[in-house]
Amino acid sequence: MPAAIALFAFNRPKQLKTVLDALSTNHCADASEITIFCDGPRNEAERTNTDAVRVVAKAAQGFAKLQVVERERNMGCAGSIIDGLQQMFAVHERVIVIEDDILCSPETLAFLNDGLAKYENHKTVWNISAWSPPTVIFPVHSDYPYDVYAVPRFNCWGWGSWRDRFALIDWNVSDYAMFSQCQALQRAFNGGGVDLTSMLNEQMCGELDTWDIRMDYARFKYGCVGVNPVRSYTTNIGIGSGTHTTNFTTRFDNDITLAKSPDQVRWLDHIFVDAEMLRDFVRIYEDSNPARRSLRNALQKCHLLPLAQKIKRVLGC
């Protein structure tokens, strides 16, 4: 049976419908159970949109089973997702996670389910991601012989994992005081990108309210890696939705038609981190990267703080 799907939504009904329509066309959708978590409004002005999101969620079709969880209050992105993941992994061994701005190709669920099946007993694999940086900023060398690669970083734009990995997460990051005093640990954590330690620091100081950097820190603590596709099965349709950001975010768009059919994917038979792939991957997160600089500057100029925070989560801007 395919992994259960958790979809997290807030206040964008049109975007949620687009995401659900694409997800329902996936080859595994009609055999998959989906739970849609709808966060509550932060204020009365948002209630119209959050109510509309619930209408869209309840009308979802194309899945084996639909459940909609309606939050009575606003839990925030981190609170809603952490609580939802805890509910899902309490009853499911494998869970696929999609947020309401992640557009999936028709092969996404099949790819994630295949990866979850293949690497379930490879305990150094923390998660399977359906996302990878687009070719314009992450060109893969022509002689790389696989269609997936392993990196010491968790990517959250469409992913799946297992109950036993999820159980390892300490959401309070109880050893942060020790980590914050150890330069060697900080350098090691930054092996997946120079922004990781700074994001964890911001989270622990209250400057960020996110869940995925804490999940990534747990991955690091247990010496695990994420497995990503060479060509992405998903793209984020929320980044470019701001009126003033489109020209600056097109370089981050993925052409999801380039992804391999899952039955043709050349998986890693043993888990290793390719040095050249990792070098090119972490370069995306360096402050010297012009794509990151232009996007960050555009966000700051337009004062798009919620959007900037989302970009920071994934691209470390």
C-alpha positions as CSV (number, residue, x, y, z in Angstrom):
1,M,0.0,0.0,0.0
2,P,1.4,3.5,-0.8
3,A,2.5,5.8,2.0
4,A,-0.1,8.0,3.6
5,I,0.0,11.6,2.4
6,A,0.0,14.6,4.7
7,L,-0.8,18.0,3.0
8,F,-0.5,21.2,5.0
9,A,-2.6,24.2,4.0
10,F,-3.3,27.7,5.4
11,N,-5.0,30.6,3.6
12,R,-4.4,30.1,-0.2
13,P,-7.5,28.3,-1.6
14,K,-6.7,28.7,-5.3
15,Q,-3.1,27.5,-4.8
16,L,-4.3,24.6,-2.7
17,K,-6.7,23.6,-5.5
18,T,-3.9,23.7,-8.0
19,V,-1.7,21.5,-5.8
20,L,-4.5,19.0,-5.1
21,D,-5.5,18.8,-8.8
22,A,-1.9,18.0,-9.7
23,L,-1.5,15.5,-6.9
24,S,-4.7,13.7,-7.7
25,T,-3.4,12.9,-11.2
26,N,-0.5,11.0,-9.7
27,H,-0.5,7.3,-10.6
28,C,-0.6,6.3,-6.9
29,A,-3.2,8.8,-5.8
30,D,-6.2,6.6,-6.1
31,A,-4.6,4.0,-3.8
32,S,-3.3,6.6,-1.3
33,E,-4.9,8.0,1.9
34,I,-4.5,11.8,2.3
35,T,-5.0,13.9,5.3
36,I,-5.2,17.7,4.8
37,F,-4.3,19.8,7.8
38,C,-5.9,23.3,7.6
39,D,-4.5,25.9,10.0
40,G,-6.7,28.5,11.6
41,P,-6.7,32.2,10.8
42,R,-4.3,34.6,12.6
43,N,-7.0,37.2,12.6
44,E,-10.6,37.8,11.4
45,A,-9.4,39.3,8.2
46,E,-7.9,35.9,7.2
47,R,-11.0,33.9,8.0
48,T,-12.6,34.2,4.5
49,N,-9.5,32.6,3.0
50,T,-9.0,29.9,5.6
51,D,-12.7,29.0,5.3
52,A,-12.3,28.8,1.6
53,V,-9.3,26.5,2.0
54,R,-11.4,24.1,4.1
55,V,-14.0,24.0,1.3
56,V,-11.4,23.1,-1.2
57,A,-9.9,20.5,1.1
58,K,-13.2,18.8,1.7
59,A,-13.9,18.7,-2.1
60,A,-10.7,16.9,-2.9
61,Q,-11.1,13.9,-5.1
62,G,-9.0,11.1,-6.6
63,F,-7.7,9.6,-3.4
64,A,-8.5,6.3,-1.7
65,K,-9.5,8.1,1.5
66,L,-9.7,11.8,2.5
67,Q,-9.5,13.2,6.0
68,V,-9.5,17.0,6.7
69,V,-8.2,18.3,10.0
70,E,-9.5,21.8,10.8
71,R,-7.5,23.7,13.3
72,E,-9.6,25.8,15.7
73,R,-6.8,28.3,16.2
74,N,-3.8,29.4,14.3
75,M,-0.9,27.1,15.2
76,G,1.6,28.7,12.8
77,C,3.6,26.9,10.2
78,A,5.9,25.1,12.5
79,G,3.3,24.2,15.1
80,S,0.8,22.9,12.5
81,I,3.3,20.8,10.7
82,I,5.0,19.3,13.8
83,D,1.6,18.4,15.3
84,G,0.4,17.0,12.0
85,L,3.5,14.9,11.5
86,Q,3.2,13.5,15.0
87,Q,-0.4,12.5,14.3
88,M,0.5,10.9,11.0
89,F,3.6,8.9,12.2
90,A,1.7,7.7,15.2
91,V,-0.5,5.6,12.9
92,H,1.6,5.2,9.7
93,E,5.0,3.7,9.1
94,R,5.7,5.8,6.1
95,V,4.4,9.3,5.3
96,I,4.7,11.6,2.3
97,V,4.5,15.3,3.1
98,I,3.4,18.1,0.7
99,E,2.8,21.7,1.5
100,D,0.2,23.9,-0.2
101,D,2.7,25.6,-2.5
102,I,4.4,22.4,-3.8
103,L,3.3,21.5,-7.4
104,C,3.9,17.8,-8.1
105,S,4.5,16.1,-11.4
106,P,2.3,13.0,-12.1
107,E,5.3,10.8,-11.1
108,T,6.0,12.3,-7.7
109,L,4.1,9.8,-5.5
110,A,5.5,6.8,-7.4
111,F,9.1,8.2,-7.1
112,L,8.7,8.8,-3.3
113,N,7.0,5.5,-2.7
114,D,9.7,3.6,-4.6
115,G,12.4,5.4,-2.6
116,L,10.7,4.7,0.7
117,A,10.5,1.0,-0.2
118,K,14.1,0.8,-1.4
119,Y,15.8,2.6,1.5
120,E,13.6,1.7,4.4
121,N,16.3,-0.6,5.9
122,H,19.2,1.8,4.9
123,K,19.2,3.6,8.3
124,T,21.6,6.2,7.2
125,V,18.9,7.5,4.8
126,W,16.9,10.1,6.6
127,N,14.3,11.0,3.9
128,I,13.5,10.8,0.2
129,S,13.0,14.2,-1.4
130,A,11.1,14.9,-4.6
131,W,12.9,18.3,-5.0
132,S,16.3,19.2,-6.3
133,P,17.7,22.6,-7.3
134,P,16.9,23.5,-11.0
135,T,19.5,22.9,-13.7
136,V,20.3,26.6,-14.1
137,I,21.9,26.6,-10.6
138,F,22.7,22.9,-10.2
139,P,24.0,21.4,-13.5
140,V,24.9,17.7,-12.9
141,H,28.0,16.5,-14.6
142,S,27.3,14.3,-17.6
143,D,29.1,11.3,-16.4
144,Y,27.2,11.0,-13.1
145,P,25.7,7.4,-13.5
146,Y,22.6,7.7,-11.2
147,D,19.3,9.6,-11.2
148,V,19.4,10.3,-7.5
149,Y,22.2,11.6,-5.2
150,A,22.8,11.7,-1.4
151,V,23.6,14.9,0.5
152,P,23.9,15.9,4.1
153,R,20.8,18.1,4.0
154,F,17.0,17.7,4.4
155,N,14.9,19.2,1.6
156,C,11.3,19.9,2.5
157,W,9.6,20.7,-0.9
158,G,7.9,17.3,-1.2
159,W,9.4,14.5,0.8
160,G,8.8,11.2,2.5
161,S,10.2,9.4,5.6
162,W,9.7,6.6,8.0
163,R,8.4,6.5,11.6
164,D,11.7,5.3,13.1
165,R,13.6,8.3,11.7
166,F,10.9,10.7,12.7
167,A,11.0,9.3,16.3
168,L,14.6,10.5,16.6
169,I,13.8,14.2,16.4
170,D,14.2,16.3,19.5
171,W,12.1,19.3,18.6
172,N,13.4,21.2,21.7
173,V,17.0,20.7,20.5
174,S,18.0,19.9,24.1
175,D,21.7,19.9,23.3
176,Y,21.8,23.3,21.6
177,A,23.9,24.9,24.4
178,M,26.6,22.3,23.7
179,F,26.3,22.7,20.0
180,S,26.5,26.5,20.1
181,Q,29.8,26.2,21.9
182,C,31.4,23.7,19.6
183,Q,32.9,25.1,16.4
184,A,33.8,21.6,15.1
185,L,30.1,20.5,15.3
186,Q,29.0,23.7,13.6
187,R,31.4,23.2,10.8
188,A,30.3,19.6,10.4
189,F,26.6,20.7,10.3
190,N,27.5,23.2,7.6
191,G,28.7,20.3,5.5
192,G,25.2,20.5,3.8
193,G,25.4,24.3,3.3
194,V,27.0,27.2,5.1
195,D,23.6,28.5,6.2
196,L,22.5,25.6,8.3
197,T,24.1,26.6,11.6
198,S,23.0,30.2,11.3
199,M,19.4,29.1,10.6
200,L,19.5,26.8,13.7
201,N,20.8,29.7,15.7
202,E,18.0,32.0,14.5
203,Q,15.5,29.3,15.3
204,M,16.7,28.9,18.8
205,C,16.9,32.6,19.4
206,G,13.3,33.1,18.2
207,E,14.2,34.9,15.0
208,L,12.8,32.0,12.9
209,D,9.7,29.8,13.6
210,T,10.2,26.8,11.4
211,W,10.3,23.1,11.8
212,D,12.6,21.8,9.1
213,I,15.9,23.2,10.4
214,R,15.3,21.2,13.6
215,M,14.5,18.1,11.6
216,D,17.7,18.7,9.7
217,Y,19.7,19.0,12.9
218,A,18.3,15.6,14.0
219,R,19.4,14.2,10.7
220,F,22.9,15.6,11.3
221,K,23.1,14.2,14.9
222,Y,22.4,10.7,13.7
223,G,24.8,10.9,10.7
224,C,22.1,10.5,8.1
225,V,21.7,11.9,4.5
226,G,18.8,12.8,2.3
227,V,18.3,11.2,-1.1
228,N,17.3,13.7,-3.8
229,P,16.4,13.2,-7.5
230,V,18.9,14.6,-10.1
231,R,15.9,16.3,-11.8
232,S,13.1,17.6,-9.6
233,Y,9.6,16.1,-9.5
234,T,8.3,19.2,-7.7
235,T,8.5,23.0,-7.9
236,N,7.4,25.7,-5.5
237,I,4.6,27.8,-6.9
238,G,4.5,30.0,-3.8
239,I,7.8,31.8,-4.2
240,G,6.9,33.6,-7.4
241,S,3.3,34.4,-6.5
242,G,4.3,37.8,-5.0
243,T,3.5,40.7,-7.3
244,H,7.1,42.0,-7.2
245,T,9.1,38.8,-7.1
246,T,8.5,37.0,-10.4
247,N,11.5,38.3,-12.3
248,F,13.7,37.3,-9.4
249,T,12.4,33.8,-8.8
250,T,12.1,32.3,-12.3
251,R,15.7,31.0,-12.0
252,F,14.4,28.9,-9.1
253,D,11.6,27.3,-11.0
254,N,11.9,23.7,-11.9
255,D,10.8,22.1,-15.1
256,I,9.2,19.1,-13.6
257,T,8.7,17.4,-17.0
258,L,12.5,16.7,-17.0
259,A,12.2,14.2,-14.1
260,K,12.7,10.5,-14.9
261,S,9.9,8.0,-15.0
262,P,10.1,6.2,-11.7
263,D,10.5,2.8,-13.4
264,Q,13.6,4.1,-15.2
265,V,15.3,5.7,-12.1
266,R,18.8,4.5,-11.5
267,W,18.9,4.3,-7.7
268,L,22.0,4.2,-5.5
269,D,22.8,0.6,-4.7
270,H,24.8,1.7,-1.7
271,I,24.6,5.1,-0.1
272,F,27.5,7.5,-0.7
273,V,27.9,11.2,-1.1
274,D,29.5,12.0,-4.4
275,A,32.2,14.7,-3.8
276,E,31.6,16.6,-7.0
277,M,27.8,16.6,-6.6
278,L,28.2,17.8,-3.0
279,R,30.6,20.6,-4.0
280,D,28.1,21.9,-6.6
281,F,25.1,21.4,-4.2
282,V,26.5,23.4,-1.3
283,R,27.7,26.1,-3.6
284,I,24.1,27.1,-4.0
285,Y,23.9,28.1,-0.4
286,E,27.1,30.2,-0.3
287,D,26.7,34.0,0.2
288,S,28.7,34.6,-3.0
289,N,26.1,32.9,-5.2
290,P,24.6,35.7,-7.4
291,A,21.2,34.0,-7.7
292,R,20.8,34.0,-3.9
293,R,22.0,37.6,-3.7
294,S,19.6,38.9,-6.3
295,L,16.7,37.0,-4.8
296,R,17.5,38.1,-1.2
297,N,17.9,41.7,-2.3
298,A,14.6,41.7,-4.1
299,L,12.8,40.3,-1.1
300,Q,14.4,42.9,1.2
301,K,13.5,45.7,-1.2
302,C,9.9,44.7,-1.4
303,H,9.7,44.0,2.3
304,L,8.3,40.5,1.7
305,L,9.2,39.1,5.1
306,P,7.1,35.9,5.2
307,L,8.3,35.1,1.7
308,A,11.9,35.9,2.7
309,Q,11.6,33.5,5.6
310,K,10.4,30.7,3.3
311,I,13.3,31.3,1.0
312,K,15.7,31.3,3.9
313,R,14.4,27.9,5.0
314,V,15.1,26.2,1.7
315,L,17.8,28.2,0.0
316,G,19.5,29.8,2.9
317,C,19.2,33.4,1.7
